[in-house]
Amino acid sequence: MQLRVRLEQDEDGVYVATCPSLPGCISQGNTEREALRHMREAVRLHLRALAADNLPLFERGPVKETRIAVSV
């Protein structure tokens, strides 16, 4: 199974990984490689927990991502 993972580097230099199709499934690492390794384990655990609770494995429905401008 292949899932899309989003990697972002935060202000402290830590890489944060999220999986858009599994809301709440988040991990991190000091390098991209470490963050992805941790994310693989997070996804496995997340899917097992959903299955154990008889919940759908993936969120259904369209998701739209966009950007907004904000004045500060």
PQR file of N, CA, C, O and H, with PARSE charges and radii, in Angstrom:
ATOM      1  N   MET A   1       0.844  -1.170   0.000 -0.4000 1.5000
ATOM      2  CA  MET A   1       0.000   0.000   0.000 -0.0000 2.0000
ATOM      3  C   MET A   1       0.892   1.236   0.000  0.5500 1.7000
ATOM      4  O   MET A   1       1.867   1.307   0.748 -0.5500 1.4000
ATOM      5  N   GLN A   2       0.562   2.180  -0.820 -0.4000 1.5000
ATOM      6  CA  GLN A   2       1.301   3.437  -0.846 -0.0000 2.0000
ATOM      7  C   GLN A   2       0.366   4.572  -0.440  0.5500 1.7000
ATOM      8  O   GLN A   2      -0.766   4.665  -0.915 -0.5500 1.4000
ATOM      9  H   GLN A   2      -0.230   2.122  -1.427  0.4000 1.0000
ATOM     10  N   LEU A   3       0.852   5.416   0.432 -0.4000 1.5000
ATOM     11  CA  LEU A   3       0.086   6.563   0.909 -0.0000 2.0000
ATOM     12  C   LEU A   3       0.891   7.834   0.686  0.5500 1.7000
ATOM     13  O   LEU A   3       2.120   7.828   0.758 -0.5500 1.4000
ATOM     14  H   LEU A   3       1.772   5.340   0.818  0.4000 1.0000
ATOM     15  N   ARG A   4       0.191   8.908   0.417 -0.4000 1.5000
ATOM     16  CA  ARG A   4       0.851  10.207   0.258 -0.0000 2.0000
ATOM     17  C   ARG A   4       1.197  10.734   1.640  0.5500 1.7000
ATOM     18  O   ARG A   4       0.365  10.726   2.547 -0.5500 1.4000
ATOM     19  H   ARG A   4      -0.807   8.913   0.358  0.4000 1.0000
ATOM     20  N   VAL A   5       2.425  11.188   1.790 -0.4000 1.5000
ATOM     21  CA  VAL A   5       2.901  11.762   3.051 -0.0000 2.0000
ATOM     22  C   VAL A   5       3.425  13.159   2.758  0.5500 1.7000
ATOM     23  O   VAL A   5       4.103  13.390   1.757 -0.5500 1.4000
ATOM     24  H   VAL A   5       3.101  11.195   1.053  0.4000 1.0000
ATOM     25  N   ARG A   6       3.103  14.066   3.632 -0.4000 1.5000
ATOM     26  CA  ARG A   6       3.559  15.450   3.491 -0.0000 2.0000
ATOM     27  C   ARG A   6       4.653  15.708   4.508  0.5500 1.7000
ATOM     28  O   ARG A   6       4.485  15.419   5.692 -0.5500 1.4000
ATOM     29  H   ARG A   6       2.552  13.879   4.445  0.4000 1.0000
ATOM     30  N   LEU A   7       5.777  16.253   4.051 -0.4000 1.5000
ATOM     31  CA  LEU A   7       6.912  16.581   4.925 -0.0000 2.0000
ATOM     32  C   LEU A   7       7.103  18.084   4.965  0.5500 1.7000
ATOM     33  O   LEU A   7       7.138  18.747   3.928 -0.5500 1.4000
ATOM     34  H   LEU A   7       5.914  16.487   3.089  0.4000 1.0000
ATOM     35  N   GLU A   8       7.225  18.608   6.157 -0.4000 1.5000
ATOM     36  CA  GLU A   8       7.507  20.036   6.337 -0.0000 2.0000
ATOM     37  C   GLU A   8       8.558  20.183   7.424  0.5500 1.7000
ATOM     38  O   GLU A   8       8.552  19.450   8.412 -0.5500 1.4000
ATOM     39  H   GLU A   8       7.196  18.069   7.000  0.4000 1.0000
ATOM     40  N   GLN A   9       9.450  21.127   7.233 -0.4000 1.5000
ATOM     41  CA  GLN A   9      10.452  21.400   8.249 -0.0000 2.0000
ATOM     42  C   GLN A   9       9.949  22.559   9.104  0.5500 1.7000
ATOM     43  O   GLN A   9       9.629  23.628   8.584 -0.5500 1.4000
ATOM     44  H   GLN A   9       9.454  21.723   6.429  0.4000 1.0000
ATOM     45  N   ASP A  10       9.880  22.344  10.418 -0.4000 1.5000
ATOM     46  CA  ASP A  10       9.362  23.402  11.287 -0.0000 2.0000
ATOM     47  C   ASP A  10      10.449  24.417  11.617  0.5500 1.7000
ATOM     48  O   ASP A  10      11.584  24.303  11.156 -0.5500 1.4000
ATOM     49  H   ASP A  10      10.140  21.476  10.841  0.4000 1.0000
ATOM     50  N   GLU A  11      10.087  25.408  12.420 -0.4000 1.5000
ATOM     51  CA  GLU A  11      11.008  26.508  12.724 -0.0000 2.0000
ATOM     52  C   GLU A  11      12.224  26.059  13.524  0.5500 1.7000
ATOM     53  O   GLU A  11      13.223  26.775  13.580 -0.5500 1.4000
ATOM     54  H   GLU A  11       9.164  25.501  12.795  0.4000 1.0000
ATOM     55  N   ASP A  12      12.154  24.889  14.142 -0.4000 1.5000
ATOM     56  CA  ASP A  12      13.292  24.359  14.895 -0.0000 2.0000
ATOM     57  C   ASP A  12      14.153  23.405  14.067  0.5500 1.7000
ATOM     58  O   ASP A  12      15.132  22.850  14.566 -0.5500 1.4000
ATOM     59  H   ASP A  12      11.342  24.307  14.097  0.4000 1.0000
ATOM     60  N   GLY A  13      13.781  23.219  12.801 -0.4000 1.5000
ATOM     61  CA  GLY A  13      14.547  22.341  11.922 -0.0000 2.0000
ATOM     62  C   GLY A  13      14.102  20.894  11.952  0.5500 1.7000
ATOM     63  O   GLY A  13      14.699  20.054  11.279 -0.5500 1.4000
ATOM     64  H   GLY A  13      12.985  23.669  12.396  0.4000 1.0000
ATOM     65  N   VAL A  14      13.066  20.584  12.718 -0.4000 1.5000
ATOM     66  CA  VAL A  14      12.541  19.216  12.797 -0.0000 2.0000
ATOM     67  C   VAL A  14      11.609  18.972  11.612  0.5500 1.7000
ATOM     68  O   VAL A  14      10.829  19.849  11.239 -0.5500 1.4000
ATOM     69  H   VAL A  14      12.581  21.266  13.265  0.4000 1.0000
ATOM     70  N   TYR A  15      11.691  17.784  11.026 -0.4000 1.5000
ATOM     71  CA  TYR A  15      10.813  17.422   9.919 -0.0000 2.0000
ATOM     72  C   TYR A  15       9.544  16.787  10.474  0.5500 1.7000
ATOM     73  O   TYR A  15       9.604  15.821  11.235 -0.5500 1.4000
ATOM     74  H   TYR A  15      12.324  17.072  11.329  0.4000 1.0000
ATOM     75  N   VAL A  16       8.403  17.334  10.089 -0.4000 1.5000
ATOM     76  CA  VAL A  16       7.106  16.851  10.536 -0.0000 2.0000
ATOM     77  C   VAL A  16       6.434  16.167   9.356  0.5500 1.7000
ATOM     78  O   VAL A  16       6.325  16.746   8.275 -0.5500 1.4000
ATOM     79  H   VAL A  16       8.355  18.119   9.471  0.4000 1.0000
ATOM     80  N   ALA A  17       5.982  14.928   9.566 -0.4000 1.5000
ATOM     81  CA  ALA A  17       5.328  14.153   8.514 -0.0000 2.0000
ATOM     82  C   ALA A  17       3.859  13.965   8.876  0.5500 1.7000
ATOM     83  O   ALA A  17       3.526  13.626  10.012 -0.5500 1.4000
ATOM     84  H   ALA A  17       6.071  14.458  10.444  0.4000 1.0000
ATOM     85  N   THR A  18       2.983  14.189   7.892 -0.4000 1.5000
ATOM     86  CA  THR A  18       1.557  13.944   8.066 -0.0000 2.0000
ATOM     87  C   THR A  18       1.066  13.120   6.883  0.5500 1.7000
ATOM     88  O   THR A  18       1.671  13.126   5.811 -0.5500 1.4000
ATOM     89  H   THR A  18       3.253  14.464   6.969  0.4000 1.0000
ATOM     90  N   CYS A  19      -0.025  12.421   7.091 -0.4000 1.5000
ATOM     91  CA  CYS A  19      -0.639  11.610   6.040 -0.0000 2.0000
ATOM     92  C   CYS A  19      -2.054  12.154   5.833  0.5500 1.7000
ATOM     93  O   CYS A  19      -2.925  11.912   6.668 -0.5500 1.4000
ATOM     94  H   CYS A  19      -0.517  12.416   7.962  0.4000 1.0000
ATOM     95  N   PRO A  20      -2.302  12.880   4.745 -0.5600 1.5000
ATOM     96  CA  PRO A  20      -3.611  13.513   4.546  0.2800 2.0000
ATOM     97  C   PRO A  20      -4.791  12.542   4.576  0.5500 1.7000
ATOM     98  O   PRO A  20      -5.884  12.927   4.990 -0.5500 1.4000
ATOM     99  N   SER A  21      -4.596  11.292   4.147 -0.4000 1.5000
ATOM    100  CA  SER A  21      -5.716  10.348   4.138 -0.0000 2.0000
ATOM    101  C   SER A  21      -5.948   9.706   5.503  0.5500 1.7000
ATOM    102  O   SER A  21      -6.912   8.960   5.676 -0.5500 1.4000
ATOM    103  H   SER A  21      -3.708  10.979   3.811  0.4000 1.0000
ATOM    104  N   LEU A  22      -5.078   9.987   6.472 -0.4000 1.5000
ATOM    105  CA  LEU A  22      -5.245   9.483   7.839 -0.0000 2.0000
ATOM    106  C   LEU A  22      -5.136  10.646   8.823  0.5500 1.7000
ATOM    107  O   LEU A  22      -4.099  10.817   9.465 -0.5500 1.4000
ATOM    108  H   LEU A  22      -4.295  10.594   6.331  0.4000 1.0000
ATOM    109  N   PRO A  23      -6.194  11.445   8.948 -0.5600 1.5000
ATOM    110  CA  PRO A  23      -6.139  12.599   9.841  0.2800 2.0000
ATOM    111  C   PRO A  23      -5.713  12.201  11.251  0.5500 1.7000
ATOM    112  O   PRO A  23      -6.204  11.222  11.813 -0.5500 1.4000
ATOM    113  N   GLY A  24      -4.801  12.971  11.802 -0.4000 1.5000
ATOM    114  CA  GLY A  24      -4.299  12.699  13.142 -0.0000 2.0000
ATOM    115  C   GLY A  24      -3.072  11.816  13.171  0.5500 1.7000
ATOM    116  O   GLY A  24      -2.468  11.627  14.227 -0.5500 1.4000
ATOM    117  H   GLY A  24      -4.403  13.767  11.345  0.4000 1.0000
ATOM    118  N   CYS A  25      -2.694  11.272  12.025 -0.4000 1.5000
ATOM    119  CA  CYS A  25      -1.495  10.429  11.948 -0.0000 2.0000
ATOM    120  C   CYS A  25      -0.313  11.333  11.623  0.5500 1.7000
ATOM    121  O   CYS A  25      -0.134  11.751  10.479 -0.5500 1.4000
ATOM    122  H   CYS A  25      -3.185  11.425  11.167  0.4000 1.0000
ATOM    123  N   ILE A  26       0.487  11.629  12.637 -0.4000 1.5000
ATOM    124  CA  ILE A  26       1.581  12.588  12.523 -0.0000 2.0000
ATOM    125  C   ILE A  26       2.824  11.997  13.170  0.5500 1.7000
ATOM    126  O   ILE A  26       2.737  11.289  14.173 -0.5500 1.4000
ATOM    127  H   ILE A  26       0.342  11.290  13.567  0.4000 1.0000
ATOM    128  N   SER A  27       3.978  12.294  12.590 -0.4000 1.5000
ATOM    129  CA  SER A  27       5.236  11.881  13.190 -0.0000 2.0000
ATOM    130  C   SER A  27       6.287  12.937  12.870  0.5500 1.7000
ATOM    131  O   SER A  27       6.001  13.923  12.192 -0.5500 1.4000
ATOM    132  H   SER A  27       4.049  12.870  11.775  0.4000 1.0000
ATOM    133  N   GLN A  28       7.499  12.723  13.360 -0.4000 1.5000
ATOM    134  CA  GLN A  28       8.563  13.697  13.112 -0.0000 2.0000
ATOM    135  C   GLN A  28       9.917  13.025  13.213  0.5500 1.7000
ATOM    136  O   GLN A  28      10.036  11.880  13.648 -0.5500 1.4000
ATOM    137  H   GLN A  28       7.731  11.922  13.911  0.4000 1.0000
ATOM    138  N   GLY A  29      10.932  13.761  12.800 -0.4000 1.5000
ATOM    139  CA  GLY A  29      12.299  13.272  12.897 -0.0000 2.0000
ATOM    140  C   GLY A  29      13.270  14.408  12.666  0.5500 1.7000
ATOM    141  O   GLY A  29      12.890  15.467  12.166 -0.5500 1.4000
ATOM    142  H   GLY A  29      10.835  14.692  12.446  0.4000 1.0000
ATOM    143  N   ASN A  30      14.524  14.192  13.028 -0.4000 1.5000
ATOM    144  CA  ASN A  30      15.549  15.218  12.843 -0.0000 2.0000
ATOM    145  C   ASN A  30      15.983  15.341  11.391  0.5500 1.7000
ATOM    146  O   ASN A  30      16.535  16.368  10.996 -0.5500 1.4000
ATOM    147  H   ASN A  30      14.833  13.332  13.434  0.4000 1.0000
ATOM    148  N   THR A  31      15.739  14.307  10.592 -0.4000 1.5000
ATOM    149  CA  THR A  31      16.038  14.331   9.155 -0.0000 2.0000
ATOM    150  C   THR A  31      14.792  13.854   8.410  0.5500 1.7000
ATOM    151  O   THR A  31      13.884  13.282   9.012 -0.5500 1.4000
ATOM    152  H   THR A  31      15.290  13.473  10.913  0.4000 1.0000
ATOM    153  N   GLU A  32      14.754  14.093   7.094 -0.4000 1.5000
ATOM    154  CA  GLU A  32      13.629  13.601   6.302 -0.0000 2.0000
ATOM    155  C   GLU A  32      13.541  12.083   6.403  0.5500 1.7000
ATOM    156  O   GLU A  32      12.458  11.525   6.581 -0.5500 1.4000
ATOM    157  H   GLU A  32      15.492  14.558   6.605  0.4000 1.0000
ATOM    158  N   ARG A  33      14.679  11.428   6.291 -0.4000 1.5000
ATOM    159  CA  ARG A  33      14.716   9.967   6.343 -0.0000 2.0000
ATOM    160  C   ARG A  33      14.167   9.433   7.676  0.5500 1.7000
ATOM    161  O   ARG A  33      13.392   8.477   7.700 -0.5500 1.4000
ATOM    162  H   ARG A  33      15.558  11.882   6.147  0.4000 1.0000
ATOM    163  N   GLU A  34      14.576  10.055   8.766 -0.4000 1.5000
ATOM    164  CA  GLU A  34      14.103   9.641  10.085 -0.0000 2.0000
ATOM    165  C   GLU A  34      12.606   9.893  10.223  0.5500 1.7000
ATOM    166  O   GLU A  34      11.883   9.053  10.760 -0.5500 1.4000
ATOM    167  H   GLU A  34      15.206  10.832   8.747  0.4000 1.0000
ATOM    168  N   ALA A  35      12.136  11.044   9.742 -0.4000 1.5000
ATOM    169  CA  ALA A  35      10.707  11.359   9.818 -0.0000 2.0000
ATOM    170  C   ALA A  35       9.887  10.341   9.030  0.5500 1.7000
ATOM    171  O   ALA A  35       8.818   9.930   9.479 -0.5500 1.4000
ATOM    172  H   ALA A  35      12.723  11.726   9.306  0.4000 1.0000
ATOM    173  N   LEU A  36      10.375   9.933   7.864 -0.4000 1.5000
ATOM    174  CA  LEU A  36       9.656   8.945   7.064 -0.0000 2.0000
ATOM    175  C   LEU A  36       9.672   7.570   7.727  0.5500 1.7000
ATOM    176  O   LEU A  36       8.681   6.843   7.672 -0.5500 1.4000
ATOM    177  H   LEU A  36      11.244  10.267   7.499  0.4000 1.0000
ATOM    178  N   ARG A  37      10.773   7.218   8.342 -0.4000 1.5000
ATOM    179  CA  ARG A  37      10.857   5.938   9.052 -0.0000 2.0000
ATOM    180  C   ARG A  37       9.855   5.919  10.210  0.5500 1.7000
ATOM    181  O   ARG A  37       9.146   4.935  10.420 -0.5500 1.4000
ATOM    182  H   ARG A  37      11.579   7.809   8.387  0.4000 1.0000
ATOM    183  N   HIS A  38       9.811   7.016  10.950 -0.4000 1.5000
ATOM    184  CA  HIS A  38       8.866   7.121  12.057 -0.0000 2.0000
ATOM    185  C   HIS A  38       7.422   7.129  11.547  0.5500 1.7000
ATOM    186  O   HIS A  38       6.525   6.583  12.188 -0.5500 1.4000
ATOM    187  H   HIS A  38      10.387   7.816  10.780  0.4000 1.0000
ATOM    188  N   MET A  39       7.210   7.756  10.384 -0.4000 1.5000
ATOM    189  CA  MET A  39       5.866   7.830   9.822 -0.0000 2.0000
ATOM    190  C   MET A  39       5.366   6.452   9.406  0.5500 1.7000
ATOM    191  O   MET A  39       4.186   6.145   9.579 -0.5500 1.4000
ATOM    192  H   MET A  39       7.939   8.200   9.863  0.4000 1.0000
ATOM    193  N   ARG A  40       6.244   5.624   8.864 -0.4000 1.5000
ATOM    194  CA  ARG A  40       5.824   4.266   8.498 -0.0000 2.0000
ATOM    195  C   ARG A  40       5.266   3.526   9.719  0.5500 1.7000
ATOM    196  O   ARG A  40       4.231   2.865   9.637 -0.5500 1.4000
ATOM    197  H   ARG A  40       7.202   5.874   8.724  0.4000 1.0000
ATOM    198  N   GLU A  41       5.953   3.645  10.827 -0.4000 1.5000
ATOM    199  CA  GLU A  41       5.496   2.994  12.051 -0.0000 2.0000
ATOM    200  C   GLU A  41       4.201   3.629  12.543  0.5500 1.7000
ATOM    201  O   GLU A  41       3.299   2.918  12.986 -0.5500 1.4000
ATOM    202  H   GLU A  41       6.794   4.182  10.894  0.4000 1.0000
ATOM    203  N   ALA A  42       4.094   4.944  12.474 -0.4000 1.5000
ATOM    204  CA  ALA A  42       2.875   5.640  12.906 -0.0000 2.0000
ATOM    205  C   ALA A  42       1.676   5.195  12.067  0.5500 1.7000
ATOM    206  O   ALA A  42       0.589   4.991  12.607 -0.5500 1.4000
ATOM    207  H   ALA A  42       4.827   5.521  12.114  0.4000 1.0000
ATOM    208  N   VAL A  43       1.861   5.042  10.762 -0.4000 1.5000
ATOM    209  CA  VAL A  43       0.777   4.602   9.881 -0.0000 2.0000
ATOM    210  C   VAL A  43       0.352   3.183  10.246  0.5500 1.7000
ATOM    211  O   VAL A  43      -0.842   2.899  10.344 -0.5500 1.4000
ATOM    212  H   VAL A  43       2.744   5.208  10.323  0.4000 1.0000
ATOM    213  N   ARG A  44       1.321   2.293  10.448 -0.4000 1.5000
ATOM    214  CA  ARG A  44       0.992   0.914  10.828 -0.0000 2.0000
ATOM    215  C   ARG A  44       0.151   0.882  12.111  0.5500 1.7000
ATOM    216  O   ARG A  44      -0.870   0.198  12.180 -0.5500 1.4000
ATOM    217  H   ARG A  44       2.291   2.523  10.368  0.4000 1.0000
ATOM    218  N   LEU A  45       0.593   1.628  13.115 -0.4000 1.5000
ATOM    219  CA  LEU A  45      -0.130   1.656  14.384 -0.0000 2.0000
ATOM    220  C   LEU A  45      -1.510   2.297  14.246  0.5500 1.7000
ATOM    221  O   LEU A  45      -2.482   1.840  14.848 -0.5500 1.4000
ATOM    222  H   LEU A  45       1.422   2.184  13.060  0.4000 1.0000
ATOM    223  N   HIS A  46      -1.578   3.348  13.455 -0.4000 1.5000
ATOM    224  CA  HIS A  46      -2.842   4.053  13.230 -0.0000 2.0000
ATOM    225  C   HIS A  46      -3.857   3.125  12.565  0.5500 1.7000
ATOM    226  O   HIS A  46      -5.009   3.054  12.992 -0.5500 1.4000
ATOM    227  H   HIS A  46      -0.789   3.719  12.967  0.4000 1.0000
ATOM    228  N   LEU A  47      -3.430   2.417  11.524 -0.4000 1.5000
ATOM    229  CA  LEU A  47      -4.330   1.502  10.818 -0.0000 2.0000
ATOM    230  C   LEU A  47      -4.771   0.348  11.712  0.5500 1.7000
ATOM    231  O   LEU A  47      -5.930  -0.062  11.664 -0.5500 1.4000
ATOM    232  H   LEU A  47      -2.494   2.475  11.177  0.4000 1.0000
ATOM    233  N   ARG A  48      -3.863  -0.175  12.521 -0.4000 1.5000
ATOM    234  CA  ARG A  48      -4.223  -1.253  13.452 -0.0000 2.0000
ATOM    235  C   ARG A  48      -5.264  -0.780  14.466  0.5500 1.7000
ATOM    236  O   ARG A  48      -6.208  -1.505  14.780 -0.5500 1.4000
ATOM    237  H   ARG A  48      -2.921   0.158  12.560  0.4000 1.0000
ATOM    238  N   ALA A  49      -5.087   0.438  14.974 -0.4000 1.5000
ATOM    239  CA  ALA A  49      -6.036   0.980  15.953 -0.0000 2.0000
ATOM    240  C   ALA A  49      -7.414   1.182  15.324  0.5500 1.7000
ATOM    241  O   ALA A  49      -8.428   0.870  15.947 -0.5500 1.4000
ATOM    242  H   ALA A  49      -4.321   1.027  14.719  0.4000 1.0000
ATOM    243  N   LEU A  50      -7.460   1.700  14.097 -0.4000 1.5000
ATOM    244  CA  LEU A  50      -8.740   1.876  13.414 -0.0000 2.0000
ATOM    245  C   LEU A  50      -9.423   0.531  13.204  0.5500 1.7000
ATOM    246  O   LEU A  50     -10.622   0.394  13.447 -0.5500 1.4000
ATOM    247  H   LEU A  50      -6.636   1.954  13.590  0.4000 1.0000
ATOM    248  N   ALA A  51      -8.656  -0.467  12.752 -0.4000 1.5000
ATOM    249  CA  ALA A  51      -9.215  -1.797  12.512 -0.0000 2.0000
ATOM    250  C   ALA A  51      -9.726  -2.414  13.813  0.5500 1.7000
ATOM    251  O   ALA A  51     -10.788  -3.035  13.825 -0.5500 1.4000
ATOM    252  H   ALA A  51      -7.682  -0.356  12.555  0.4000 1.0000
ATOM    253  N   ALA A  52      -8.988  -2.251  14.893 -0.4000 1.5000
ATOM    254  CA  ALA A  52      -9.390  -2.814  16.184 -0.0000 2.0000
ATOM    255  C   ALA A  52     -10.702  -2.203  16.677  0.5500 1.7000
ATOM    256  O   ALA A  52     -11.483  -2.865  17.361 -0.5500 1.4000
ATOM    257  H   ALA A  52      -8.125  -1.746  14.883  0.4000 1.0000
ATOM    258  N   ASP A  53     -10.938  -0.941  16.326 -0.4000 1.5000
ATOM    259  CA  ASP A  53     -12.168  -0.244  16.734 -0.0000 2.0000
ATOM    260  C   ASP A  53     -13.268  -0.347  15.683  0.5500 1.7000
ATOM    261  O   ASP A  53     -14.310   0.296  15.806 -0.5500 1.4000
ATOM    262  H   ASP A  53     -10.304  -0.404  15.770  0.4000 1.0000
ATOM    263  N   ASN A  54     -13.035  -1.168  14.634 -0.4000 1.5000
ATOM    264  CA  ASN A  54     -14.000  -1.332  13.530 -0.0000 2.0000
ATOM    265  C   ASN A  54     -14.382  -0.005  12.880  0.5500 1.7000
ATOM    266  O   ASN A  54     -15.542   0.214  12.529 -0.5500 1.4000
ATOM    267  H   ASN A  54     -12.188  -1.691  14.534  0.4000 1.0000
ATOM    268  N   LEU A  55     -13.409   0.865  12.724 -0.4000 1.5000
ATOM    269  CA  LEU A  55     -13.626   2.157  12.069 -0.0000 2.0000
ATOM    270  C   LEU A  55     -13.093   2.085  10.639  0.5500 1.7000
ATOM    271  O   LEU A  55     -12.208   1.277  10.356 -0.5500 1.4000
ATOM    272  H   LEU A  55     -12.467   0.688  13.009  0.4000 1.0000
ATOM    273  N   PRO A  56     -13.615   2.915   9.736 -0.5600 1.5000
ATOM    274  CA  PRO A  56     -13.106   2.915   8.363  0.2800 2.0000
ATOM    275  C   PRO A  56     -11.617   3.262   8.356  0.5500 1.7000
ATOM    276  O   PRO A  56     -11.172   4.127   9.110 -0.5500 1.4000
ATOM    277  N   LEU A  57     -10.857   2.589   7.507 -0.4000 1.5000
ATOM    278  CA  LEU A  57      -9.417   2.818   7.474 -0.0000 2.0000
ATOM    279  C   LEU A  57      -9.045   4.158   6.872  0.5500 1.7000
ATOM    280  O   LEU A  57      -8.031   4.746   7.248 -0.5500 1.4000
ATOM    281  H   LEU A  57     -11.219   1.886   6.894  0.4000 1.0000
ATOM    282  N   PHE A  58      -9.846   4.647   5.948 -0.4000 1.5000
ATOM    283  CA  PHE A  58      -9.515   5.904   5.291 -0.0000 2.0000
ATOM    284  C   PHE A  58     -10.715   6.830   5.291  0.5500 1.7000
ATOM    285  O   PHE A  58     -11.864   6.400   5.189 -0.5500 1.4000
ATOM    286  H   PHE A  58     -10.670   4.170   5.643  0.4000 1.0000
ATOM    287  N   GLU A  59     -10.412   8.115   5.409 -0.4000 1.5000
ATOM    288  CA  GLU A  59     -11.451   9.132   5.362 -0.0000 2.0000
ATOM    289  C   GLU A  59     -11.983   9.216   3.935  0.5500 1.7000
ATOM    290  O   GLU A  59     -11.214   9.290   2.977 -0.5500 1.4000
ATOM    291  H   GLU A  59      -9.479   8.464   5.492  0.4000 1.0000
ATOM    292  N   ARG A  60     -13.282   9.204   3.812 -0.4000 1.5000
ATOM    293  CA  ARG A  60     -13.909   9.289   2.492 -0.0000 2.0000
ATOM    294  C   ARG A  60     -14.354  10.722   2.224  0.5500 1.7000
ATOM    295  O   ARG A  60     -14.607  11.494   3.149 -0.5500 1.4000
ATOM    296  H   ARG A  60     -13.907   9.144   4.590  0.4000 1.0000
ATOM    297  N   GLY A  61     -14.444  11.058   0.951 -0.4000 1.5000
ATOM    298  CA  GLY A  61     -14.950  12.362   0.569 -0.0000 2.0000
ATOM    299  C   GLY A  61     -13.859  13.249   0.018  0.5500 1.7000
ATOM    300  O   GLY A  61     -12.676  13.030   0.280 -0.5500 1.4000
ATOM    301  H   GLY A  61     -14.239  10.431   0.199  0.4000 1.0000
ATOM    302  N   PRO A  62     -14.259  14.259  -0.753 -0.5600 1.5000
ATOM    303  CA  PRO A  62     -13.282  15.155  -1.377  0.2800 2.0000
ATOM    304  C   PRO A  62     -12.622  16.076  -0.358  0.5500 1.7000
ATOM    305  O   PRO A  62     -13.258  16.556   0.581 -0.5500 1.4000
ATOM    306  N   VAL A  63     -11.361  16.302  -0.564 -0.4000 1.5000
ATOM    307  CA  VAL A  63     -10.603  17.230   0.268 -0.0000 2.0000
ATOM    308  C   VAL A  63      -9.941  18.228  -0.665  0.5500 1.7000
ATOM    309  O   VAL A  63      -9.339  17.848  -1.668 -0.5500 1.4000
ATOM    310  H   VAL A  63     -10.845  15.912  -1.327  0.4000 1.0000
ATOM    311  N   LYS A  64     -10.052  19.479  -0.339 -0.4000 1.5000
ATOM    312  CA  LYS A  64      -9.438  20.516  -1.158 -0.0000 2.0000
ATOM    313  C   LYS A  64      -8.416  21.246  -0.317  0.5500 1.7000
ATOM    314  O   LYS A  64      -8.694  21.643   0.815 -0.5500 1.4000
ATOM    315  H   LYS A  64     -10.542  19.788   0.477  0.4000 1.0000
ATOM    316  N   GLU A  65      -7.237  21.420  -0.873 -0.4000 1.5000
ATOM    317  CA  GLU A  65      -6.184  22.153  -0.191 -0.0000 2.0000
ATOM    318  C   GLU A  65      -5.911  23.425  -0.982  0.5500 1.7000
ATOM    319  O   GLU A  65      -5.811  23.391  -2.208 -0.5500 1.4000
ATOM    320  H   GLU A  65      -7.011  21.097  -1.792  0.4000 1.0000
ATOM    321  N   THR A  66      -5.792  24.536  -0.283 -0.4000 1.5000
ATOM    322  CA  THR A  66      -5.540  25.813  -0.932 -0.0000 2.0000
ATOM    323  C   THR A  66      -4.674  26.670  -0.042  0.5500 1.7000
ATOM    324  O   THR A  66      -4.318  26.250   1.059 -0.5500 1.4000
ATOM    325  H   THR A  66      -5.873  24.563   0.714  0.4000 1.0000
ATOM    326  N   ARG A  67      -4.334  27.837  -0.482 -0.4000 1.5000
ATOM    327  CA  ARG A  67      -3.560  28.781   0.314 -0.0000 2.0000
ATOM    328  C   ARG A  67      -4.375  30.056   0.490  0.5500 1.7000
ATOM    329  O   ARG A  67      -5.183  30.428  -0.360 -0.5500 1.4000
ATOM    330  H   ARG A  67      -4.623  28.178  -1.377  0.4000 1.0000
ATOM    331  N   ILE A  68      -4.138  30.698   1.602 -0.4000 1.5000
ATOM    332  CA  ILE A  68      -4.806  31.983   1.849 -0.0000 2.0000
ATOM    333  C   ILE A  68      -3.736  33.012   2.232  0.5500 1.7000
ATOM    334  O   ILE A  68      -2.671  32.664   2.740 -0.5500 1.4000
ATOM    335  H   ILE A  68      -3.481  30.395   2.292  0.4000 1.0000
ATOM    336  N   ALA A  69      -4.043  34.263   1.978 -0.4000 1.5000
ATOM    337  CA  ALA A  69      -3.144  35.350   2.363 -0.0000 2.0000
ATOM    338  C   ALA A  69      -3.680  35.963   3.648  0.5500 1.7000
ATOM    339  O   ALA A  69      -4.887  36.147   3.811 -0.5500 1.4000
ATOM    340  H   ALA A  69      -4.909  34.545   1.565  0.4000 1.0000
ATOM    341  N   VAL A  70      -2.760  36.277   4.559 -0.4000 1.5000
ATOM    342  CA  VAL A  70      -3.128  36.863   5.836 -0.0000 2.0000
ATOM    343  C   VAL A  70      -2.212  38.044   6.099  0.5500 1.7000
ATOM    344  O   VAL A  70      -0.993  37.915   5.983 -0.5500 1.4000
ATOM    345  H   VAL A  70      -1.781  36.128   4.426  0.4000 1.0000
ATOM    346  N   SER A  71      -2.769  39.181   6.447 -0.4000 1.5000
ATOM    347  CA  SER A  71      -1.981  40.351   6.817 -0.0000 2.0000
ATOM    348  C   SER A  71      -1.794  40.356   8.323  0.5500 1.7000
ATOM    349  O   SER A  71      -2.735  40.135   9.085 -0.5500 1.4000
ATOM    350  H   SER A  71      -3.759  39.286   6.542  0.4000 1.0000
ATOM    351  N   VAL A  72      -0.553  40.613   8.738 -0.4000 1.5000
ATOM    352  CA  VAL A  72      -0.266  40.647  10.176 -0.0000 2.0000
ATOM    353  C   VAL A  72       0.188  42.025  10.569  0.5500 1.7000
ATOM    354  O   VAL A  72       0.480  42.268  11.739 -0.5500 1.4000
ATOM    355  H   VAL A  72       0.212  40.792   8.119  0.4000 1.0000
TER
END
